[in-house]
Structures are given as structure tokens and as C-alpha cells.
């Protein structure tokens, strides 16, 4: 049985300098992870299918042959028989809501302008092929398949490949296979972890490489994506899941605790934190965490995550809420305060912002129509959540009349001379010679 639950409690005036690091990354640990990941990537790159099979047996305790790796049509047909009508309907609902927002996002992007004889148009072109990584292990994530494959489909990606870890009996959960079919995925492989990222990036005898890899995963998967990004595009370093709650005395303490518990059940490395202006609320949330964890179905996982990476910070000033949130750059940020929109306006680094007590993380994970593949580990400083735009390339199309080129000719001359590129200007000047 787990010991009594204790989460870290800090006053904002006495925060440890490394609190934003989530307390889980040190140089030695990072080096060990990178070394392990680099070895697996190198082996798969050199030995292809043979290495993938070996690592799948070592890490997933599943013995496959190269022929077994790809999911067959028969397996997908069988998957439909193993799930309920309600589950199929739920997956279709999530897909349709997400699809509607992604289609709208795509429609808003093309731009065209004409000024003094020069027309510039921005066009979007889909990435040719995409690999979607869908985690497995402690839980199954058919919703993540929907969140990665749907925007790719809306963007017009021609080849969508899914990799997901197999169970010990060499299968993939039927809900993941049904989700793949609903989303129009082209290929599904029973491969997980670093070996899956390697196969998608470099290709093997059985798996053609893709142009881009998307989807969340463990710290090993995240490290693998970062390392292969020298050869293939990735979406973002999306690792263990996180929630940060900003709250004042008006918030419901039981609901805050429930949201922290829900986030912790993703895995033992999940992060759940609270920043509040009320010491009374902080104490009550701690009490509720103990009660809810004690009754939780995934008690051991939740307990470990909150014990290691759960925290509560109290601060005196309301303005500190946004300041601390921006420093932490959380994946999910819940704002449960009076006038929450006022605080939301000041947030610049969160992957997703949820406002009010009726907007829990679970809503955005499944049914808000927003994508739940988001930057974690502080990467919100530089990355946005996954969207249809991540599956496209922007290309500018320029057309100029003779008059339009004439109007900017002198500017081109000045700058080409300044940069020591005289032949650039000669190429322009040649168009006006008789």
C-alpha cells in the first residue's frame, strides 16, 4: 500500500530555483536517456526490421516477425466486434468536432494581395506522408489517434501511418484499430517506443519512411523524436502530461483536486500543480487529494505521480498567478478565479487554456473540438498545440507585371550593391533592355 500522500508545498517567495524543471530532469539522467535512445536509433537504421523485432521483444515482451508488424484488414474487422456501438459513436463524435475546427482553421489561412503590379499569394500544400505515434502501456489512447490523424486527413496528407505498442500477445487494442479505420489511416504497425520512431524516420524493409512524425510519448520517445529531427520533421517534444491550475478563494477545492488526480492517472511521471492566492484553499485541496487518491481506481499510479511531481504554490498577489504560469509553461492551464479571462489575457506560454470550473482538462482531451497533442515540459515557450497547419507547408506565389518590377527596381539595386551581389540586380535590369 502506498504511504500517505504528500505533495510539495511552496510559498512563492521561497520557490526553489529549479521548480520549473518539474524536478525530473538532470544532466546525468538526460545523458543516459539520450545514449539509450541513440543506440536503438542506430541499430534500427542499420539493421531495419531485424532490430525492430528484437527491441519489440526486449521492451514490449512481444515476439513478432516482420510479417506480423503491420495490422491486417481482418484484424480491423475483428476489432469492430470487440468494441461497443457507444464507443464507436464516441470516437466519431470526437473526430467530427475536431474536423470542423481544423477545416475552419485551414480556410482562414490562404492570403492574396496585389499592390502596384505585384501579386503575392500564400498557398498551403500538404506534407506527403506522416507518422502518428500513439502511446500504449499504462493506458490506451484511441483519442490520441483521432487527434493526430484527423488534422492530417483534413490537410490532405496522402499517406498516414500509425505506430502503437503491442500488447504481450502481439495485438493492438481494438479501440485504437477502430479509431484508425474511422480516421482513414493507411497503415498501422504494432511497434512502439524508440524503435517505432526510428522505423518512421529511417524506414525499414517493411515500413517506408515518412516526412513528418507527430504524437506524444514517454521521455524516450520524446528524446527519439528530437534526435531524428535532423532527418525528418517533428511536431514538438510532447512528453509526460501536465496540468497547472490557477485558483483563488472562489474556486471549488474538490474539483481542483479531481482535475489534479485525473491528470496524474496518465502515468507516474505526470505533473499536476496548483498556484493559488488562498492558503485556506491550498489546505483544503491537499485534504481532497488524500481522499480522492485513496478512492481512485488507478491509485498506485496517481499516488506516485502526485508524490513525485505534484505541487501547490501559494502567493500573495493575484498578478503572480499569470507570472508563475508563464514561467512554468504548462501543457494544460486551468484558470478558476474571479474574472478568469483577465488572467488568460496575460498568459503567453500555455499549450491550452481552460477557463472556469466547467472546463476541465477532460473536456479538451475528448470533446471540445480542440487538439489534445500539446507541448509539455516547458516547450510551450516555443511550440503550439498540434493543428492542421502542422501537416502543411506554406509556399508563396509571386507574380509581377513589368510596371510592378519597375517600381521596386531602384530598391533592389541599392540592396544588391550593399550585399555585394551585383548579378542579382543585372538579372532585374536585363528585363528592361531593348
N, C-alpha and C positions, 0 to 999 in steps of 0.2 A: 504493500500500500504506500502511496506517496506520502511524504511528510506534509505538514501543514503548509499551505500556500503562502508564500511571501513574494511580493513584487517590490522592485526598487522604488523608494520614495525619496524625492529630492525637493529642496526648495530652489527656486530659480536663481537665487543669489549664490547658491553653493553647488551649482551643476559641475560635475567632472568635465574636464576639457574634451574628453573623447566620447561624450554621451551620444553624439550624432552618429557614431560609428556602429551603433547597435550592440556594442560590446562583444562582437563575434568575429572580428577580423584583425589578425595581427600579421606582421610581415612573414613570420615563420610559417603560420598556417596557410597564408596565401601562396607562398613558395611551394609548399608541399602539394597543395591542390593543383597548382599550375604544372608542376612536374608530372604528377599522375596523369593529368589530362593530356599534357603534351605527348607522353608515351603512348597513350591509347590512340590519339590522333595520328601519330606517326605510323603505328602498326597497321591501322586501317588503311591509311593512304598507300602503304607499301604492299600489304597482303590482301586487301579487299575483303571479299566475302568470308574467307577463312578466319580472318581476325575478328570480324563482326560476330561470327558464330561462337568463337572462343570467348569473347568478352561477354556475350549474352549468357553463356553458360556460367561464367565466373560471377557476374554481378547480379543476374536475374534468376539464376538457378534453373535455367531452361535450356534444354538441348534441342537446337533446331538445325536443319540443313538449309543451305541457300535456297532450295526449292520451297521450303516451308515459310520463308520470311514474309512473302507477300500474301496478303489476305485474298482469298478467292471469292468469287460471286456466291458460291454455295455457303461459305461462312457468313456472308452478309445476309443471305436469305434465312439462314438458321438464327441469326441474331434477332431478326424481327419476331420470331416465335418465342424468344426468351425475354421479351420486354412487354410492357403493358401498353394499351391504347392511350392511356393517360400520359405515359412517359413520351410516347411518340408525339402526341399533341403538344406537350410542353416544349419539346425541342423545336418543333415547327413554329411555335409562338415566339420563342426567343429569336430564332432565325429571321422571322418576318419583321419583328420590331427593329432588330439591328440593321437589317437590309434596308428598311425605309429611311433610316437616318443616314446610312452610308450612301445611298443613292442621291439624297438631297445634298450631302457634302460634295459629291462628285459633280453635281450640276452647277454648284456655286463657283467652281474653280476656273473654267476656261475664261480667258480675258482677251479682248481685242481692242486696239486703239489705233487711230490714224491721226497723224499730226504733221502738217506741212509736207505731205507727199511720202511719208514713211509710215508703213503699216506694220505693227508688231502684234503678233498673236501668240498666246501661250496655249499649248496643246498638251494633253496628258496621254501617255502611251503605257499600256500595262506591262509589267515585268513578265517575261516569257514563262518562267516556272518558279514555284515557291514550295518550300518545305515547311510544313506546320508541325511543330513539336508539341505533343500532348502528354503531359506528365502522367505517371501512374504511381503505384506503390501504396502509400498510406490511404489514398482516396482515388476515386476515378473522376475524370473531368470531361465528360461529353460536352459541357458548356464551353470549355476552352477550345474544343474543336470547332464549335459553331463560331466562336469569337475570332478565330484565326482564318478559317476557310471562307466564311461569308463575305468579309470585305474583299478578299482575293477574287472571289467569284464576281462580285459587283464591279471590280476594277477591270475585269476581262482577262484575268490570268488564264492561260490555255492549259497549263499542267499544274495541278495542285496535288502535292504528295503529303501524306501524314505518316509520322513515325510515333509509336507509342509503346512503352514497355509491355512485354508479355507477362502473363501470369506463369506460375510454376508448371502449369500443364500445357503451356505453349499457345495460349489463346489470348485474345484481347477482349475486354469486357464488351458484351453485346451492345450496350448503350452507345459506346464510342463508335462501333461499326454502323449502327443505325444513324447516328449523327453524321457520320461521313457520307452515307448514302443520301440523306436528306439534303446535305450541302453540296452534293455533286462533286465530291472528291474523286480524283482519277486513280490514285494508287494509295494503298495503306500497307504499312510494313510493321511487323511485330518486333520492332527494335527500339530500345530506349537508351537513355544515358548518353555518355560521350560518344559511344560507337555510332549512335544514330546521327548525331551532329556531324561526325566525320564522314559517314556514308552520304549524307545530303550535300556536304561541301565538296568532297573529292570524287564521289562516285565509287561504285564497285562493279563487279561483273554483273550483278543483278539489279543495281539501282543506279540510274543515271543521275548525275549531279544536278542541283538546282541553282538558280541565280540569286535566291534570297532565302534566308531561314528566319522564321518567326516563332514566337511562343515562349512561355515561361518554363522554368525548370529549377533543379537543385543548384547549389553553388558550383557543382562540377559541370552541369550543362551550361550554366552562365559563363563559366570560365572557358569552356569549349567554344561557345559562340564568339566570345571576344577574340580568341586565338585564330579561329578560321576566318574572321572578318577581314584578314589580309587577302583572302582569296574569293570570298563570297559576301554579299551584303547581308546584314542582320537588321532586325528591327530595333532592339535595345537590350541592355543587360537586365533581363527581368528574372529576378531570383525569388527568394522566400517572400511570402506575402506579408503585408503590413497594414495596420490602421493606427491613425492618431486621432484622438477625439479632443476637441476644444470645447470646454463647458464652463458655465457659470452657475450660480446658485439656483437658477430657474430650471436646470436640467433634471431629468428623471434618472436617478442613480442606478436603478435596476436595469434600465435599458442600456446605459453606458456599459455596465458590466457584461450584459448579454452580448453586446457587439464585440467587446474585447475577447470574450470566450469564443464567439463564432469565428473570429479571425485566427485565434490560437489553434483551432482544430485542424487547420490546413497542414500543420506539421510542427515538429518540435523546435524548428528554427524560425517559426513565425514571430512577428513583432506586433505587440499591442500596447499602446501608450495613451495616457490621458494628461492633458495640460489644463489646469483649472485655476480660477481665481478664488475658489472657495475651499478652505481646509475642511469644513464640515462635509462638503460633497466628496472630497477626496477620501475621508474616513469611511463614509457610507459606501462608496464604490468598492473599497477594499473588503468591507463586510459582505457585500453582494457577490464579489468574486469568489470568496471562500464558499459561500452557499451554492452558487451555480456550478462551480467546478466540481464540488463534491457530488452533485447530482448529474453531472454531464456523462453522456454515453461514451465519448472519446476521452475519458477522464485523464488517462496517463499522458496522452499527447498534449492535451490542453494544459495540464499541470506543469509539464516540463517546459513548454513554450513560455508560459507566463512567469515561471520561476526564473528562467534564464533571461528572457527578453521583454518581460512586461515591466512597465514603469508608470509612476504617477509623479507629475511635477506640479507644485503649487507656486503661484506667482501673485504679486500684489496688484499689478496694473493690468487692465484689460488689454492695453496695447501690446503687452508681452505675448499674448496668445498668438497673434499673427507673426511676431518676430521669431518666436521659438518654432512655430510650424514651418516657416520659410527656411530656417536653419536645418531642420530635420528632413525636409523634402520628402514627405511620406507618399506612399503609393495611394492610399485612401485617406482622405481627411474629412472627418465629420465635424460639423460646427453646430453645437447645440447650446445656443446662447440667446439672450435677447438681442434683437437686430442682427441676426447672423449674416445677412447679406453685406452689412457694413464691414465685417471681418473678411468675408470672402473676397471683397474687392481688393484687399491688401495681400492676398495670397498669390505668390508668383511661382512656386516650385512644386506644388502637389500634382500627383498624377490625375486625381479626380477629387472633386469637392462635393460633399453631400451636406445639404442644409436642412436642419430641423429634425425633430425626433421621429418623424415618419419616413426618413430617408436613410435607412441603414445600409451598410455595405452589401448585404444580401440582395437588396433591390438592384444595385448596379451590377452585381455579379450575374444576375439572371434576367431581369425583366424591365429595366429602364430603357433599353434600346441603345445604351452606351456599351463600348467595348471594355471588357474587364482585363485585357492584357495591358498592363501599365508599368511604368518604370518604378523599380524598387531600389532599396539600398542607397538612397540619396541621389540616384540618377535623374530624378525629376529636375535637377538643376539644368540638365542639358537635353532631356528627351521628353516627348509627349506620349500619350497613350496610343495604342495601335488604331489605325483607321484605314479607310480605303486608299488614302493618299500614299500610304506606305507600300502599296502594291503598284504604284505608277511611277513613271519618270516624267518630269516636265521637260518639254522641248519648246524653244522659242522659234517662231517662224517669222522671218523679216522680209518685207518686200518694199523696195523704194523706187520711186519714179526718178527720172533724170533730174527733175526740179528739186526733189527731196534731197538727193545726194549733193546737188549744187549748194544747197543752203547750209550743209554741215561740212562742206569741203575744207573751209579755212580752219575749222576746229580740228579736223583730222590732221591737217598739215602741221599745226602748232604742236600737237601731242606726239606725232610720229617723229618729228625733229627732236623734241625733248627726250624721247626714249631711245633715240639713235636707231630708228627703224625706217630709213628713207624709202625703202621699196614698198612699204605699206602705202605711203602717200602716192608713189608713182602708179600703183595699181588703181588708185582712185582717179588720178589725173588722166590716165590713159583713156578713160571713158568719155573725156571731153575733147580729145584730139580729133581733128578733122582727118 
